[in-house]
Amino acid sequence: MTDLDSCQRVLGIHFNNESLLEQAFVHRSYLNENPDFALPSNERLEFLGDAILDFITAEQLYSEFPELPEGELTTIRASLVCRQTLAEAACSLKLGDWLLLGQGEEASGGKEKQSNLANAMEALIGAIYLDQGLPKAK
């Protein structure tokens, strides 16, 4: 990982377990080319972050819009946690700068790919949750 300190400064969070932060940026393609790398890919953190993001968003919408029925809340939540929105948030934090990608993925513009950025954002949320708890993940 290039510079975990600068990443933590951008995020405004100091990780107790920096391995979680680093893992949030490990793309599967990197591991295909570096099989002895010490950390797994970010996919499990992405899975966790996706669930946490859904929960946080649902809780916020439930509180802010007590008059809306479930179907409308679901539609709003889906629009807020979609790939494009997550990728935009990742871009604003410059998460692509910290992605660890395989050479082919990087050469094909992987650091700017919406899917990679959105996945990294979800993985980062999962890492923050595991390291700092739900209040910081919010």
Order of alpha helices (4+ residues) and beta strands (2+ residues): alpha-alpha-alpha-alpha-alpha-alpha-alpha-alpha-alpha
